[in-house]
């Protein structure tokens, strides 16, 4: 049995390792597929669907779909780019994202992905949900208005930190990130050094007292477009 697999992504033949996902194989080959819930240090999740591609003509999440010999993958088609734009736009209108006043601006993967997809303004109406902010912890703030329900903090807290400090409660439009203590963040074992904080792609989980340590204009995605590091 061979440990390598050959497939095509947008007409380019690449060689991947057996067992890799399409997203992992694409990254190794220098091909960027937009994604938000996926993170290289966490197990695949497949919730945001921003990485949707077509594999042999069928839609699949690139972050969970394993590579297969001879697979033909489409990623940068007008149809798929439009799907990604719609998904990202919905994430903006379903939350309360005010980028100019957000400490994460310039380091935010949602914002950077929107720029990469050419989104100037969402086409959908804003819902302006009422969401609670938890600032009870001495070192951490939980800004639910910016949460995109990617589950990165949930997975990191369990898989890496070994704490399970975060999880989801509710369903549908009422789904939200919660902590494992009735007293809120202050009652959890979460710490500012936890991996759960560093993997948050937006300004939902933030450290206190470090605001604007890096000036706007000198931040990660101010310097280079998301995906350019691949």
C-alpha positions in Angstrom: 0.0 0.0 0.0 1.4 3.4 -1.0 1.5 6.3 1.5 1.1 8.9 -1.2 -2.0 10.0 -3.2 -2.2 12.0 -6.4 -5.2 14.3 -7.0 -6.0 17.5 -8.9 -7.1 20.8 -7.4 -8.3 23.3 -9.9 -6.4 21.5 -12.6 -3.1 21.3 -10.7 -1.9 17.8 -9.9 -0.5 17.5 -6.4 0.8 14.7 -4.3 -0.6 14.2 -0.8 0.0 11.9 2.1 -2.7 9.2 2.6 -5.0 10.2 5.4 -4.6 13.9 4.9 -7.6 16.1 4.4 -8.0 18.0 1.2 -7.4 21.3 3.1 -4.1 19.9 4.6 -2.9 18.6 1.2 -3.8 21.9 -0.5 -1.8 23.9 2.1 1.2 21.7 1.6 1.0 22.2 -2.1 0.8 26.0 -1.7 -2.9 26.2 -2.5 -5.1 28.3 -0.2 -8.6 27.2 0.5 -10.5 29.8 2.7 -11.6 28.4 6.1 -12.5 29.6 9.6 -13.4 26.6 11.9 -10.3 24.6 10.8 -7.0 25.0 12.6 -3.8 23.1 12.1 -3.4 22.3 15.8 -7.0 21.0 16.2 -9.0 18.0 15.0 -11.1 18.7 11.9 -14.6 20.0 12.7 -16.4 21.0 9.5 -18.9 23.4 10.9 -18.4 26.7 9.0 -18.4 25.3 5.5 -16.3 28.2 4.2 -13.8 25.6 2.9 -16.5 23.9 0.7 -15.1 22.5 -2.5 -16.4 20.1 -5.1 -14.9 16.6 -5.2 -15.7 14.8 -8.4 -18.6 17.1 -8.8 -20.0 16.8 -5.2 -19.8 19.5 -2.5 -17.6 18.5 0.4 -15.9 20.3 3.3 -12.2 20.4 2.5 -11.2 20.3 6.2 -12.9 17.0 6.8 -12.8 15.2 3.4 -9.8 12.9 3.1 -7.8 12.9 -0.1 -8.4 10.1 -2.6 -6.4 8.8 -5.5 -7.4 10.5 -8.8 -9.9 12.9 -7.1 -10.7 16.0 -9.1 -11.2 18.9 -6.7 -12.7 22.3 -7.7 -12.2 25.2 -5.4 -11.9 28.6 -7.1 -14.9 28.4 -9.3 -17.4 31.4 -9.5 -20.1 29.2 -7.9 -17.9 28.2 -4.9 -16.5 31.7 -4.4 -20.1 33.0 -4.2 -21.0 30.3 -1.7 -18.1 31.3 0.5 -19.0 35.0 0.2 -22.6 34.3 1.3 -21.4 32.2 4.3 -19.0 34.9 5.5 -21.6 37.6 4.9 -24.0 35.7 7.1 -21.5 35.4 9.9 -21.2 39.2 9.9 -24.9 40.0 9.9 -25.7 37.3 12.5 -23.3 38.9 15.0 -22.4 42.4 16.1 -19.1 43.0 14.4 -17.8 46.6 14.6 -14.3 46.2 13.0 -13.0 49.7 13.5 -13.4 49.5 17.3 -12.3 45.9 17.7 -8.9 45.0 19.2 -8.7 42.1 16.8 -9.0 44.2 13.7 -6.0 43.5 11.4 -5.5 40.1 13.2 -9.1 38.9 12.6 -9.5 35.9 10.3 -13.1 36.7 9.6 -12.2 40.2 8.5 -9.2 39.1 6.5 -11.3 36.3 4.8 -13.9 38.9 3.8 -11.3 41.1 2.3 -9.8 38.2 0.4 -13.2 37.3 -1.0 -13.8 40.9 -2.0 -16.6 41.6 0.4 -17.2 45.3 0.9 -20.6 45.0 2.7 -22.9 42.1 3.3 -25.9 41.7 1.0 -28.1 40.5 3.8 -29.9 42.5 6.5 -28.3 42.7 9.9 -30.0 40.9 12.8 -28.4 42.9 15.6 -28.8 40.1 18.3 -28.6 40.9 22.0 -25.6 39.0 23.3 -24.0 39.1 26.8 -20.4 40.0 27.5 -18.6 38.3 30.3 -15.7 40.3 31.8 -15.8 38.7 35.2 -12.4 36.9 34.8 -9.4 39.0 35.9 -7.5 38.3 32.7 -10.0 37.3 30.0 -13.0 38.8 28.4 -15.7 36.8 26.5 -17.2 39.1 23.8 -20.1 37.0 22.5 -21.1 39.7 20.0 -18.1 38.6 17.9 -18.4 34.9 18.3 -18.9 33.0 15.0 -19.5 29.6 16.7 -16.4 28.0 15.1 -15.8 25.8 18.2 -12.1 26.4 18.1 -12.1 27.4 21.8 -14.3 24.4 22.7 -11.9 22.0 20.9 -8.7 23.6 22.1 -9.9 23.7 25.7 -10.6 20.0 25.6 -8.0 18.7 23.2 -5.0 20.9 24.3 -5.8 22.6 27.6 -7.5 19.6 29.1 -10.1 21.8 30.8 -13.3 21.8 28.8 -13.9 25.3 30.0 -16.1 26.2 26.9 -19.0 24.6 25.1 -22.2 25.5 23.3 -25.7 25.9 24.7 -28.9 26.4 22.9 -29.9 25.7 19.3 -30.4 27.6 16.1 -30.4 31.3 16.5 -30.2 30.9 20.3 -26.9 28.9 20.2 -24.1 30.6 22.0 -20.7 29.9 23.6 -20.9 29.2 27.3 -18.5 28.4 30.2 -18.5 25.5 32.7 -19.4 27.6 35.7 -22.6 29.4 36.8 -20.5 32.3 38.0 -19.3 32.9 34.5 -15.6 33.1 33.3 -14.5 34.1 36.8 -15.6 30.6 38.1 -13.8 28.6 35.4 -10.3 27.3 35.2 -9.7 29.1 32.0 -6.4 31.1 31.9 -5.0 33.8 29.6 -2.3 31.4 28.6 -4.7 28.7 27.4 -4.6 27.6 23.8 -8.4 28.3 23.7 -7.6 32.0 23.6 -4.9 32.0 21.0 -6.9 30.0 18.4 -9.9 32.2 18.5 -10.1 33.6 14.9 -12.1 36.8 15.9 -12.3 39.1 18.9 -14.5 36.9 21.0 -11.9 35.6 23.5 -9.4 38.3 24.4 -6.8 38.9 27.0 -7.3 42.0 29.2 -4.8 44.9 29.5 -3.0 44.2 26.1 -5.2 46.3 23.9 -3.6 47.8 20.8 -0.1 46.7 21.8 0.5 46.3 18.1 -0.6 49.5 16.3 -3.3 49.3 13.6 -1.6 49.1 10.2 1.2 46.9 11.5 -0.9 43.8 12.3 -0.8 40.4 10.7 -3.3 40.9 7.9 -2.4 44.6 7.5 1.0 43.4 6.3 -0.1 40.5 4.1 -3.3 38.9 2.8 -4.7 35.9 4.6 -3.4 32.7 2.9 -0.3 34.4 1.5 1.9 32.5 3.9 1.0 29.2 2.1 
